[in-house]
């Protein structure tokens, strides 16, 4: 049986413009739960999910109660892993009761000297008006940057180096569990002497998915998003879906643009290091994406 790593973008958990409620997240997850459960009959599956909106919401809730010091960001990432993983597991079990599903709190090693700590870039939480920047930075000590025409909080996003809990993931997958792991890119940990301590950061989910796929010796990495494929000349009259390409052909698009670029960077890294294939496509087309009849197939 082949091994498949599925990376779910934020649209798997919340449709654009919706309130970040439990009800709305359950509704979105239900749209993919049946398809993923059916794939488990053919593949060993690990699921990685994003957490940007959710961890931002937890951070705001965290600040609302002033009688307790705010919990650090690594603990909030762990909380989001439990929350989202539980919801995914509940929906998967509802559609496929006999399929074992486990949610695993996953720690990921990062480098404390990563330049990302000096240049926060990962957007989390809701949007604000640009006029609120000084007020928010003074009130909460946040770093704020423009996200389009709005202002959002940014936090460091260091590169993932090692999946600390990979043995547990492997063990569960060997028992035919769908394993929900590396949520939000994983809980970021840095080395301090012989110990590991949590870090104030959020890891990129797509890069963490590629690292996980490599560590599992996965046969396929699939990044699911709200775009039906990678496009060249996007947003122009010449835009064209790329159905198949090598990592070299996609290299000009593998840029840190906050949109499709990081996904291309992640799948290209996995393909180059493993010699396997990867896919980028729409959530609703997951079967066709894996079959190569939809989305973008990325080859060495």
LUMRO-5378 format. One line per 8 residues: number of its first residue (from 1); their letters; for each residue x, y negated, z negated of N, C-alpha, C. Coordinates in Angstrom, 3 decimals. Each point is the difference from the previous one (the first is absolute). Layout:
<pts>
NUM> A> X Y Z X Y Z X Y Z ~ ...
</pts>
This chain:
<pts>
1> XXXXXXXX> 0.846 1.198 0.000 -0.846 -1.198 0.000 0.882 -1.248 0.000 ~ -0.294 -0.942 0.893 0.793 -1.218 0.102 -0.362 -0.985 -1.115 ~ 0.942 -0.909 -0.256 -0.190 -1.013 -1.048 -0.289 -1.348 0.638 ~ -1.009 -0.685 -0.549 -0.473 -1.269 0.540 -0.033 -1.037 -1.113 ~ 0.612 -1.160 0.239 -0.091 -1.133 -0.917 -0.883 -1.049 0.647 ~ -1.059 -0.386 -0.708 -0.948 -0.999 0.492 0.140 -1.258 -0.847 ~ 0.247 -1.127 0.651 0.079 -1.289 -0.688 -1.264 -0.792 0.324 ~ -0.773 -0.302 -1.027 -1.261 -0.713 0.174 0.198 -1.487 -0.254
9> XXXXXXXX> -0.360 -0.808 0.978 0.068 -1.443 -0.173 -1.133 -0.496 -0.879 ~ 0.025 -1.297 -0.296 -1.005 -0.572 -0.874 -1.419 0.167 0.503 ~ -0.163 0.090 1.336 -1.351 0.138 0.548 -0.606 1.360 -0.319 ~ 0.816 0.949 -0.461 -0.547 1.293 -0.422 -0.735 -0.132 -1.316 ~ 0.314 -1.066 -0.743 -0.547 -0.168 -1.334 -0.999 -1.144 -0.077 ~ 0.085 -0.914 0.950 -0.869 -1.169 -0.044 -0.118 -0.589 1.399 ~ -1.227 -0.161 0.472 -0.211 -0.636 1.295 0.288 -1.490 -0.123 ~ 0.476 -0.586 1.076 0.405 -1.406 -0.031 -1.170 -0.896 -0.422
17> XXXXXXXX> 0.290 -0.909 -0.911 -0.997 -0.957 -0.437 -0.900 0.481 -1.109 ~ 0.117 1.273 -0.404 -0.859 0.532 -1.051 0.542 -0.325 -1.391 ~ -0.920 -0.045 -0.960 0.391 -0.149 -1.402 0.711 1.276 -0.448 ~ 1.049 -0.168 -0.816 0.808 1.135 -0.441 -0.696 0.725 -1.163 ~ -1.163 0.563 0.297 -0.767 0.713 -1.023 0.225 1.497 0.135 ~ -0.294 0.723 -1.074 0.122 1.459 0.050 -0.939 0.577 1.049 ~ -1.217 -0.534 0.066 -0.982 0.506 0.960 0.501 -0.145 1.433 ~ 0.549 -1.161 0.337 0.491 -0.221 1.368 1.191 0.892 0.320
25> XXXXXXXX> 0.874 0.212 -0.976 1.151 0.865 0.247 -0.434 1.449 0.206 ~ -0.935 0.468 -0.810 -0.515 1.360 0.194 -0.614 0.156 1.390 ~ -0.735 -1.014 0.436 -0.645 0.076 1.317 1.044 0.104 1.119 ~ 1.070 -0.773 -0.118 1.045 0.042 1.023 0.734 1.340 -0.002 ~ 0.314 0.495 -1.193 0.719 1.271 -0.101 -0.829 1.150 0.549 ~ -1.318 -0.086 -0.176 -0.863 1.082 0.481 0.076 0.165 1.515 ~ 0.389 -1.060 0.704 0.076 0.063 1.459 1.136 0.887 0.485 ~ 0.994 0.260 -0.845 1.145 0.802 0.435 0.150 1.302 -0.776
33> XXXXXXXX> -0.739 0.128 -1.100 0.197 1.152 -0.882 -0.281 1.324 0.697 ~ -1.040 0.066 0.787 -0.345 1.254 0.665 1.079 0.396 1.012 ~ 0.463 -0.983 0.789 1.009 0.287 1.026 1.310 0.478 -0.615 ~ 0.422 -0.642 -1.100 1.246 0.407 -0.650 -0.146 1.395 -0.606 ~ -1.150 0.282 -0.593 -0.236 1.328 -0.572 0.066 1.093 1.047 ~ -0.527 -0.278 1.179 0.046 0.990 1.086 1.436 0.232 0.470 ~ 0.798 -1.072 0.008 1.400 0.144 0.415 0.779 0.900 -0.947 ~ -0.441 0.063 -1.267 0.700 0.833 -0.988 -0.092 1.484 0.326
41> XXXXXXXX> -0.880 0.374 0.904 -0.071 1.403 0.434 1.138 0.332 0.957 ~ 0.619 -1.049 0.575 1.077 0.199 0.978 1.356 -0.512 -0.482 ~ -0.010 -0.910 -0.976 1.241 -0.633 -0.449 0.081 -0.015 -1.524 ~ 1.242 0.000 -0.500 0.250 -0.435 -1.368 0.020 -1.523 0.030 ~ -0.756 -0.651 -0.882 -0.213 -1.447 0.127 0.422 -0.755 -1.247 ~ 0.752 -1.082 0.231 0.258 -1.006 -1.027 -0.600 -1.314 0.495 ~ -0.712 -0.690 -0.886 -0.634 -1.272 0.340 0.658 -1.118 -0.800 ~ 0.409 -1.037 0.710 0.538 -1.211 -0.621 -0.978 -1.135 0.320
49> XXXXXXXX> -0.276 -0.869 -0.979 -0.934 -1.098 0.239 0.623 -1.338 -0.397 ~ -0.509 -1.059 0.589 0.406 -1.340 -0.392 -0.699 -0.414 -1.284 ~ 0.423 -1.149 -0.564 -0.627 -0.464 -1.240 0.049 -1.515 -0.156 ~ 0.345 -0.722 1.066 0.171 -1.450 -0.118 -1.185 -0.726 -0.627 ~ -1.216 0.159 0.553 -1.149 -0.680 -0.609 -0.279 0.482 -1.417 ~ 0.128 1.315 -0.208 -0.356 0.557 -1.304 0.975 -0.434 -1.095 ~ 1.301 0.044 0.291 0.964 -0.383 -1.042 -0.089 -1.499 -0.279 ~ -0.360 -0.784 1.028 -0.212 -1.428 -0.224 -1.196 -0.258 -0.889
57> XXXXXXXX> -1.075 0.784 0.212 -1.181 -0.116 -0.847 0.331 0.383 -1.442 ~ 0.737 1.094 -0.191 0.392 0.412 -1.341 0.844 -1.080 -0.677 ~ 0.849 -0.665 0.779 0.841 -1.057 -0.569 -0.855 -1.161 -0.493 ~ -1.036 -0.357 0.755 -0.885 -1.078 -0.420 -0.789 0.389 -1.245 ~ -0.516 1.230 -0.003 -0.721 0.479 -1.181 0.929 0.048 -1.214 ~ 1.243 0.353 0.252 1.039 0.099 -1.023 0.241 -1.356 -0.676 ~ -0.117 -1.076 0.800 0.272 -1.343 -0.517 -1.208 -0.625 -0.692 ~ -1.175 0.590 0.245 -1.228 -0.624 -0.501 -0.140 0.108 -1.521
65> XXXXXXXX> 0.568 1.050 -0.585 -0.106 0.210 -1.449 1.289 -0.471 -0.650 ~ -0.055 -1.161 -0.644 1.212 -0.674 -0.454 0.529 0.517 -1.333 ~ -0.772 0.837 -0.710 0.439 0.446 -1.323 1.064 1.094 0.052 ~ 0.250 0.534 1.199 1.002 1.046 0.182 0.980 -0.472 1.076 ~ 1.309 0.148 -0.210 0.953 -0.383 1.043 -0.286 0.765 1.301 ~ 0.119 -0.647 1.159 -0.272 0.684 1.273 0.894 1.219 0.188 ~ -0.575 1.061 0.538 0.780 1.200 0.298 0.862 -0.257 1.232 ~ 1.201 0.584 0.070 0.874 -0.225 1.154 -0.534 0.667 1.263
73> XXXXXXXX> 0.536 -0.440 1.130 -0.517 0.409 1.299 0.154 1.499 0.257 ~ 1.074 0.615 -0.515 0.168 1.433 0.237 -1.124 0.802 -0.646 ~ -0.473 -0.443 -1.167 -1.113 0.689 -0.656 -1.283 -0.210 0.785 ~ -0.176 -1.183 0.575 -1.188 -0.251 0.820 0.018 0.855 1.267 ~ 1.175 0.210 0.574 0.107 0.899 1.159 -0.406 1.411 -0.404 ~ 0.466 0.430 -1.176 -0.388 1.329 -0.488 -1.509 0.082 -0.217 ~ -0.591 -1.066 -0.541 -1.450 -0.032 -0.190 -0.728 0.121 1.343 ~ 0.504 -0.709 1.007 -0.653 0.057 1.315 0.131 1.389 0.621
81> XXXXXXXX> 1.113 0.693 -0.253 0.142 1.377 0.485 -1.091 0.888 -0.595 ~ -0.222 -0.139 -1.311 -1.020 0.806 -0.647 -1.390 -0.334 0.495 ~ -0.299 -1.284 0.125 -1.328 -0.441 0.419 -0.329 0.456 1.422 ~ 0.879 -0.326 0.940 -0.269 0.324 1.401 0.108 1.502 0.234 ~ 0.988 0.632 -0.634 0.148 1.445 0.153 -1.212 0.754 -0.499 ~ -0.541 -0.445 -1.120 -1.222 0.621 -0.536 -1.157 -0.131 0.992 ~ -0.157 -1.177 0.574 -1.114 -0.220 0.927 0.162 0.846 1.262 ~ 1.237 0.080 0.513 0.250 0.853 1.165 -0.285 1.468 -0.325
89> XXXXXXXX> 0.475 0.441 -1.156 -0.200 1.395 -0.387 -1.488 0.316 -0.156 ~ -0.755 -0.916 -0.585 -1.431 0.222 -0.188 -0.720 0.176 1.336 ~ 0.333 -0.827 0.968 -0.677 0.082 1.298 0.445 1.232 0.781 ~ 1.275 0.340 -0.059 0.476 1.209 0.669 -0.683 1.235 -0.578 ~ -0.130 0.048 -1.311 -0.638 1.151 -0.647 -1.500 0.056 0.286 ~ -0.614 -1.167 0.181 -1.428 -0.021 0.306 -0.284 0.639 1.357 ~ 0.884 -0.247 0.961 -0.197 0.557 1.343 0.529 1.428 0.116 ~ 1.061 0.313 -0.750 0.631 1.323 0.098 0.273 0.522 -1.410
97> XXXXXXXX> -1.037 0.493 -0.683 0.124 0.401 -1.406 1.029 1.089 -0.264 ~ 0.251 0.847 0.979 0.940 1.107 -0.233 1.452 -0.381 0.270 ~ 0.234 -1.200 0.522 1.357 -0.429 0.319 0.652 -0.634 -1.228 ~ 1.104 0.559 -0.514 0.670 -0.626 -1.142 0.579 -1.371 0.367 ~ -0.185 -0.964 -0.879 0.520 -1.358 0.197 0.646 -0.460 -1.297 ~ 1.194 -0.582 0.093 0.680 -0.529 -1.185 0.496 -1.414 0.265 ~ -0.169 -0.844 -0.995 0.570 -1.352 0.051 1.217 -0.022 -0.921 ~ 1.143 -0.369 0.546 1.250 0.060 -0.752 0.598 -1.395 -0.172
105> XXXXXXXX> 0.151 -0.398 -1.253 0.720 -1.234 -0.281 1.430 0.158 0.514 ~ 0.422 -0.902 0.874 1.274 0.178 0.698 0.922 -1.186 -0.225 ~ 1.205 0.300 -0.460 1.016 -1.025 -0.204 0.994 0.028 1.161 ~ 0.458 -1.194 0.397 0.917 -0.122 1.132 1.173 -0.881 -0.409 ~ 1.189 0.488 0.271 1.214 -0.732 -0.359 0.271 -1.116 1.003 ~ 0.315 -1.189 -0.532 0.439 -1.123 0.828 1.308 -0.529 -0.576 ~ 0.664 -0.853 0.765 1.286 -0.557 -0.416 -0.235 -1.350 -0.676 ~ 0.470 -0.140 -1.238 -0.196 -1.263 -0.724 0.705 -1.164 0.681
113> XXXXXXXX> 0.963 0.288 0.876 0.703 -1.059 0.732 -0.585 -0.253 1.387 ~ -1.145 0.597 0.289 -0.648 -0.207 1.293 -0.265 -1.505 0.198 ~ 0.372 -0.553 1.163 -0.225 -1.434 0.247 -1.469 -0.407 -0.110 ~ -0.914 0.966 0.108 -1.434 -0.320 -0.075 -0.365 -0.652 -1.334 ~ 0.777 0.284 -1.055 -0.308 -0.598 -1.301 0.228 -1.516 0.005 ~ 0.853 -0.453 0.894 0.248 -1.438 0.112 -0.898 -0.658 1.029 ~ -0.706 0.813 0.780 -0.860 -0.531 1.072 -1.353 0.721 -0.020 ~ -0.866 -0.301 -0.970 -1.307 0.660 -0.065 -0.786 -0.198 1.296
121> XXXXXXXX> -0.576 1.084 0.515 -0.670 -0.091 1.299 -1.289 0.804 0.090 ~ -0.269 0.872 -0.985 -1.156 0.891 0.082 -1.237 -0.701 -0.547 ~ -1.017 -0.181 0.865 -1.229 -0.658 -0.438 -0.843 0.943 -0.848 ~ -0.504 -0.512 -1.110 -0.960 0.758 -0.808 -1.107 -0.952 -0.440 ~ -1.158 0.575 -0.293 -1.091 -0.774 -0.570 -0.766 -0.837 0.997 ~ -0.892 -0.861 -0.509 -0.886 -0.789 0.859 0.710 -1.189 0.630 ~ -0.743 -0.711 0.839 0.528 -1.200 0.660 -0.436 -1.249 -0.758 ~ 0.824 -1.035 0.114 -0.282 -1.281 -0.639 0.213 -1.109 1.024
129> XXXXXXXX> -0.427 -1.205 -0.361 0.233 -1.159 0.846 1.431 -0.509 -0.200 ~ 0.658 -0.460 1.054 1.381 -0.489 -0.137 0.145 -1.087 -1.060 ~ -1.047 -0.785 -0.224 0.064 -1.075 -0.991 0.148 0.514 -1.432 ~ -0.247 1.311 -0.211 0.080 0.576 -1.343 1.385 0.520 -0.360 ~ 0.975 -0.129 0.902 1.296 0.640 -0.206 0.663 -0.427 -1.301 ~ 0.142 -1.291 -0.217 0.701 -0.472 -1.196 -0.722 0.450 -1.269 ~ -1.325 -0.078 0.006 -0.794 0.392 -1.159 0.211 1.473 -0.347 ~ -0.037 0.870 1.023 0.129 1.442 -0.231 1.411 0.378 -0.432
137> XXXXXXXX> 0.996 -0.619 0.621 1.388 0.301 -0.356 0.302 -0.437 -1.428 ~ -0.557 -1.124 -0.418 0.231 -0.472 -1.364 -0.791 0.821 -1.014 ~ -1.223 0.359 0.346 -0.883 0.706 -0.929 0.454 1.429 -0.250 ~ 0.387 0.709 1.105 0.294 1.428 -0.112 1.476 0.347 0.211 ~ 0.789 -0.952 0.513 1.384 0.307 0.318 0.151 0.829 1.262 ~ -1.013 -0.041 0.866 0.016 0.777 1.242 0.849 -0.677 1.068 ~ 0.463 0.802 0.956 0.515 -0.507 1.263 -1.152 0.031 0.998 ~ -0.210 -1.085 0.721 -1.101 -0.108 0.943 0.530 -0.320 1.397
145> XXXXXXXX> -0.629 0.605 1.016 0.359 -0.288 1.387 -1.262 -0.028 0.852 ~ 0.106 -0.650 1.143 -1.129 -0.050 0.922 -0.175 1.355 0.687 ~ -1.240 0.460 0.034 -0.396 1.193 0.756 -1.022 -0.494 1.006 ~ 0.481 -0.354 1.206 -0.860 -0.693 0.956 -0.254 -1.409 -0.507 ~ -1.249 -0.377 -0.103 -0.342 -1.345 -0.470 -0.294 -0.030 -1.491 ~ 0.150 1.139 -0.667 -0.285 0.092 -1.435 1.285 0.235 -0.792 ~ -0.133 -0.108 -1.300 1.110 0.218 -0.918 -0.235 1.303 -0.759 ~ 1.059 0.796 -0.163 -0.114 1.236 -0.776 1.243 0.191 -0.860
153> XXXXXXXX> -0.150 0.776 -1.024 1.132 0.364 -0.849 0.899 0.965 0.756 ~ 1.307 -0.153 -0.149 0.960 0.940 0.564 0.886 0.547 -1.118 ~ 0.372 1.266 0.148 0.868 0.668 -0.970 1.125 0.696 0.762 ~ 1.098 0.352 -0.677 1.092 0.706 0.680 -0.465 1.353 0.552 ~ 0.576 0.379 1.122 -0.320 1.293 0.611 1.299 0.704 0.394 ~ 0.696 0.575 -0.981 1.280 0.669 0.286 -0.207 1.280 0.805 ~ 1.043 0.407 0.680 -0.086 1.195 0.853 0.028 1.273 -0.852 ~ -0.880 0.944 0.301 0.014 1.265 -0.759 1.223 0.832 0.337
161> XXXXXXXX> 0.618 0.583 -1.029 1.223 0.778 0.189 -0.187 1.498 -0.260 ~ -0.874 0.348 -0.954 -0.148 1.408 -0.369 -1.368 0.211 -0.652 ~ -0.680 1.087 0.395 -1.255 0.388 -0.637 0.359 0.818 -1.237 ~ -0.140 -0.580 -1.163 0.462 0.661 -1.227 -0.788 1.270 -0.294 ~ -1.291 -0.013 0.296 -0.870 1.126 -0.353 -0.256 0.950 1.183 ~ 0.961 0.122 0.894 -0.191 0.800 1.212 -0.204 1.487 -0.326 ~ 0.624 0.509 -1.046 -0.156 1.427 -0.320 -1.449 0.327 -0.360 ~ -0.630 -0.871 -0.754 -1.398 0.224 -0.369 -0.902 -0.058 1.233
169> XXXXXXXX> 0.287 -0.923 0.914 -0.784 -0.096 1.241 0.139 1.285 0.802 ~ 1.244 0.469 0.157 0.247 1.245 0.737 -0.719 1.187 -0.627 ~ 0.035 0.076 -1.320 -0.627 1.122 -0.698 -1.511 0.025 0.245 ~ -0.635 -1.149 -0.133 -1.446 -0.061 0.214 -0.368 0.318 1.446 ~ 0.794 -0.509 0.947 -0.289 0.283 1.407 0.200 1.476 0.325 ~ 0.951 0.643 -0.668 0.218 1.429 0.230 -1.184 0.837 -0.477 ~ -0.820 -0.587 -0.903 -1.205 0.670 -0.500 -1.244 -0.443 0.772 ~ 0.239 -0.641 1.164 -1.080 -0.407 0.903 -0.838 -1.162 -0.531
177> XXXXXXXX> 0.549 -0.788 -0.923 -0.691 -1.208 -0.439 0.199 -1.115 1.020 ~ -1.064 -0.779 0.287 0.194 -1.321 0.588 0.558 -0.865 -1.118 ~ 1.159 -0.604 0.221 0.655 -0.765 -1.068 -0.059 -1.490 0.343 ~ -0.645 -0.757 -0.869 -0.057 -1.458 0.129 1.149 -0.544 -0.839 ~ 0.987 -0.574 0.658 1.237 -0.365 -0.703 0.596 -1.266 0.605 ~ 1.056 -0.510 -0.656 0.686 -1.202 0.498 -0.950 -1.176 0.173 ~ -1.112 -0.005 -0.762 -0.982 -1.064 0.169 0.601 -1.382 -0.124 ~ -0.385 -0.882 0.919 0.542 -1.353 0.001 1.487 -0.045 0.256
185> XXXXXXXX> 0.535 1.059 0.583 1.438 0.094 0.243 0.756 0.661 -1.135 ~ -0.696 0.240 -1.122 0.645 0.610 -1.165 0.261 -1.026 -1.090 ~ 0.142 0.476 -1.233 0.360 -0.896 -1.108 1.498 -0.283 0.101 ~ 0.398 -1.258 0.185 1.422 -0.301 0.202 0.818 0.158 -1.271 ~ 1.087 0.759 0.100 0.879 0.262 -1.138 1.428 -0.384 0.375 ~ 0.722 -0.543 -0.977 1.423 -0.299 0.196 0.805 0.736 -1.070 ~ 1.241 0.299 0.336 0.878 0.715 -0.935 0.623 -0.981 -0.988 ~ -0.053 0.383 -1.278 0.711 -0.740 -1.046 0.768 1.022 -0.820
193> XXXXXXXX> 1.279 0.120 0.305 0.805 1.045 -0.625 -0.521 1.360 0.426 ~ -0.331 0.845 -0.959 -0.524 1.334 0.304 -1.521 0.027 0.045 ~ -0.630 -1.152 -0.140 -1.457 -0.058 -0.049 -0.577 -0.692 1.228 ~ -1.314 0.168 0.176 -0.740 -0.705 1.033 -1.018 -0.904 -0.678 ~ -0.097 -1.237 0.473 -0.975 -0.938 -0.566 -0.820 -0.608 1.133 ~ -1.251 -0.362 -0.315 -0.872 -0.597 1.001 0.480 -1.376 0.406 ~ -0.402 -0.392 1.195 0.467 -1.267 0.566 -1.186 -0.820 0.499 ~ 0.137 -1.331 -0.111 -1.055 -0.920 0.444 0.051 -0.128 1.512
201> XXXXXXXX> -0.664 0.920 0.691 0.035 0.020 1.462 -1.132 0.873 0.514 ~ -0.232 -0.072 1.310 -0.930 0.895 0.694 0.711 0.505 1.251 ~ 0.091 1.308 0.159 0.726 0.610 1.115 -0.897 0.079 1.236 ~ 0.582 -0.208 1.160 -0.757 0.107 1.246 -0.488 1.429 0.196 ~ -1.298 0.133 0.169 -0.630 1.325 0.112 0.476 0.774 1.227 ~ 0.221 -0.678 1.105 0.388 0.701 1.230 1.430 0.520 -0.083 ~ 0.920 -0.810 -0.533 1.378 0.479 -0.170 0.056 1.156 -0.991 ~ -0.811 -0.088 -1.065 -0.041 1.089 -0.971 -0.586 1.267 0.613
209> XXXXXXXX> -0.966 -0.150 0.898 -0.578 1.158 0.699 1.043 0.688 0.869 ~ 0.814 -0.798 0.685 1.045 0.563 0.852 1.036 0.747 -0.849 ~ 0.355 -0.573 -1.154 0.960 0.666 -0.884 -0.585 1.297 -0.540 ~ -1.274 -0.022 -0.360 -0.664 1.209 -0.488 -0.040 1.068 1.078 ~ -0.358 -0.393 1.213 -0.066 0.964 1.104 1.359 0.640 0.249 ~ 1.046 -0.792 -0.117 1.358 0.530 0.178 0.345 0.970 -1.121 ~ -0.343 -0.374 -1.237 0.318 0.849 -1.156 -0.767 1.316 0.033 ~ -1.198 -0.014 0.571 -0.823 1.211 0.104 0.320 0.821 1.240
217> XXXXXXXX> 0.903 -0.512 0.847 0.274 0.630 1.294 -1.312 0.167 0.774 ~ -0.803 -1.054 -0.017 -1.315 0.033 0.642 0.127 0.129 1.513 ~ -1.004 0.610 0.597 -0.040 0.146 1.454 -0.601 -1.221 0.674 ~ -0.855 -0.716 -0.721 -0.654 -1.191 0.546 -0.135 -1.061 -1.087 ~ 0.206 -1.254 0.403 -0.340 -1.158 -0.811 -1.046 -0.785 0.780 ~ -1.135 -0.268 -0.640 -1.075 -0.741 0.653 -0.325 -1.236 -0.819 ~ 0.154 -1.167 0.602 -0.376 -1.247 -0.661 -1.312 -0.463 0.616 ~ -1.031 -0.033 -0.824 -1.334 -0.368 0.457 -0.301 -1.439 -0.389
225> XXXXXXXX> -0.540 -0.741 0.947 -0.240 -1.417 -0.198 -1.303 -0.377 0.695 ~ -0.267 -1.308 0.129 -1.228 -0.405 0.666 0.226 -0.299 1.481 ~ 1.223 0.145 0.472 0.290 -0.135 1.432 0.005 1.386 0.635 ~ -0.490 0.091 1.227 -0.113 1.321 0.627 1.314 0.492 0.581 ~ 1.026 -0.867 0.031 1.310 0.389 0.541 0.964 -1.161 -0.204 ~ 1.263 0.245 0.331 0.975 -1.080 0.099 -0.194 -0.653 1.368 ~ 0.031 -1.314 0.033 -0.182 -0.733 1.263 1.250 -0.805 0.331 ~ 0.274 -0.101 1.297 0.989 -0.975 0.439 -0.738 -1.230 0.522
233> XXXXXXXX> 0.632 -1.152 -0.118 -0.600 -1.283 0.407 -1.322 -0.238 -0.723 ~ -0.036 0.375 -1.294 -1.227 -0.122 -0.779 -0.510 -1.444 -0.019 ~ -1.307 -0.170 0.179 -0.621 -1.314 -0.067 0.113 -0.818 1.263 ~ 0.498 0.628 1.076 0.115 -0.691 1.286 -0.813 0.761 1.041 ~ -0.228 -0.612 1.167 -0.732 0.709 1.061 0.718 1.265 0.476 ~ 1.301 0.112 -0.325 0.776 1.162 0.438 0.021 1.128 -1.028 ~ -0.720 -0.135 -1.114 0.104 1.006 -1.049 -0.373 1.381 0.515 ~ 0.789 0.986 -0.443 -0.193 1.377 0.478 0.341 0.962 -1.130
241> XXXXXXXX> -0.868 0.982 -0.190 0.255 1.012 -1.025 1.152 0.895 0.439 ~ 0.920 0.267 -0.924 1.114 0.909 0.255 -0.408 1.371 -0.529 ~ -0.173 0.958 0.867 -0.487 1.318 -0.417 1.128 0.940 -0.408 ~ 1.181 -0.199 0.543 1.145 0.830 -0.354 1.270 -0.793 0.247 ~ 0.936 0.092 -0.924 1.249 -0.746 0.151 1.068 0.608 -0.889 ~ 1.244 -0.213 0.381 1.122 0.403 -0.845 0.289 -1.116 -1.000 ~ 0.777 0.312 -1.021 0.357 -1.024 -0.973 0.784 -1.135 0.655 ~ 0.806 0.343 0.993 0.756 -1.026 0.715 -0.906 -0.954 0.757
249> XXXXXXXX> -1.033 0.545 0.614 -0.943 -0.844 0.748 -0.809 -0.910 -0.921 ~ -0.233 0.470 -1.246 -0.777 -0.802 -0.948 0.865 -0.956 -0.817 ~ 1.318 0.120 0.121 0.905 -0.796 -0.843 -0.295 -1.501 0.039 ~ -0.323 -0.611 1.154 -0.283 -1.447 -0.010 -1.218 -0.381 -0.837 ~ -0.892 0.964 -0.276 -1.208 -0.279 -0.783 0.182 0.321 -1.476 ~ 1.125 0.617 -0.358 0.256 0.413 -1.387 0.580 -1.170 -0.789 ~ -0.859 -0.957 -0.320 0.419 -1.208 -0.695 -0.871 -0.188 -1.243 ~ 0.527 -0.718 -0.959 -0.716 -0.204 -1.259 -0.983 -1.157 0.156
257> XXXXXXXX> -1.085 0.250 0.756 -0.974 -1.041 0.300 -1.226 0.042 -0.902 ~ -0.015 0.929 -0.946 -1.137 0.106 -0.898 -1.223 0.627 0.628 ~ 0.122 0.471 1.234 -1.136 0.607 0.700 0.394 1.401 0.455 ~ 0.116 0.209 1.321 0.343 1.317 0.515 1.494 0.297 -0.103 ~ 0.831 -1.032 -0.031 1.447 0.195 0.001 0.521 0.941 -1.070 ~ -0.382 -0.185 -1.284 0.494 0.901 -1.036 -0.436 1.455 0.199 ~ -1.162 0.206 0.585 -0.459 1.367 0.277 0.884 0.646 1.065 ~ 0.356 -0.778 1.018 0.889 0.509 1.044 1.380 0.284 -0.589
265> XXXXXXXX> 0.473 -0.888 -0.877 1.290 0.222 -0.667 -0.012 1.307 -0.780 ~ -1.091 0.244 -0.712 -0.091 1.191 -0.849 -0.020 1.277 0.827 ~ -0.865 0.062 1.006 -0.088 1.239 0.787 1.278 0.218 0.794 ~ 0.614 -1.083 0.469 1.249 0.138 0.757 1.106 0.573 -0.881 ~ 0.036 -0.443 -1.246 1.006 0.513 -0.926 -0.186 1.503 -0.221 ~ -1.248 0.423 -0.215 -0.264 1.423 -0.205 0.365 0.812 1.239 ~ -0.394 -0.458 1.165 0.262 0.736 1.237 1.501 0.110 0.260 ~ 0.725 -1.101 -0.201 1.437 0.012 0.246 0.740 0.930 -0.955
273> XXXXXXXX> -0.406 0.012 -1.262 0.704 0.803 -1.000 -0.384 1.475 0.050 ~ -1.239 0.285 0.392 -0.496 1.378 -0.066 -0.028 0.716 1.338 ~ -0.073 -0.787 1.085 -0.167 0.611 1.314 -1.430 0.462 0.266 ~ -0.920 -0.290 -0.944 -1.408 0.372 0.160 -0.764 -1.148 0.666 ~ -1.316 0.148 0.102 -0.816 -1.033 0.635 -0.830 -0.727 -1.050 ~ -0.475 -1.181 0.368 -0.869 -0.781 -0.888 -1.106 -0.625 0.840 ~ -1.032 -0.451 -0.690 -1.177 -0.540 0.678 -0.471 -1.259 -0.723 ~ -0.494 -0.960 0.769 -0.675 -1.178 -0.543 -1.338 -0.109 0.709
281> XXXXXXXX> -1.077 -0.144 -0.766 -1.303 -0.103 0.644 -1.088 -0.384 -0.963 ~ -1.234 0.029 0.494 -1.153 -0.423 -0.789 -0.477 1.117 -0.911 ~ -0.469 -0.410 -1.134 -0.515 0.926 -1.000 -1.071 0.932 0.578 ~ -0.928 -0.595 0.747 -1.130 0.772 0.518 0.416 1.013 1.061 ~ 1.208 -0.145 0.545 0.457 0.868 1.096 1.019 1.031 -0.455 ~ 0.044 0.323 -1.290 1.105 0.788 -0.530 0.229 1.310 0.751 ~ -1.052 0.714 0.361 0.181 1.267 0.722 0.624 -0.228 1.368 ~ -0.506 -0.996 0.719 0.528 -0.297 1.329 1.418 -0.557 -0.072
289> XXXXXXXX> 0.293 -0.751 -1.050 1.364 -0.535 -0.176 0.995 1.148 -0.150 ~ -0.350 0.975 -0.830 0.883 1.154 -0.188 0.116 0.830 1.267 ~ -1.059 0.047 0.794 0.023 0.757 1.250 0.738 -0.739 1.114 ~ 0.320 -1.289 -0.240 0.715 -0.773 1.000 -0.882 -0.612 1.059 ~ -1.326 0.055 -0.196 -0.922 -0.587 0.981 -0.500 -1.381 -0.412 ~ 0.428 -0.477 -1.142 -0.315 -1.348 -0.473 1.184 -0.509 -0.804 ~ 0.005 -1.290 -0.260 1.095 -0.579 -0.775 1.293 -0.045 0.782 ~ 1.108 -0.121 -0.720 1.338 -0.048 0.598 0.842 1.139 -0.561
297> XXXX> 0.529 0.827 0.880 0.903 1.079 -0.374 1.433 -0.525 0.084 ~ 0.757 0.141 -1.077 1.389 -0.478 -0.044 0.936 1.217 -0.027 ~ 0.902 0.038 0.954 0.901 1.146 0.162 1.458 -0.459 -0.112 ~ 0.934 0.941 -0.235 1.420 -0.376 -0.116 0.536 -0.642 1.277
</pts>
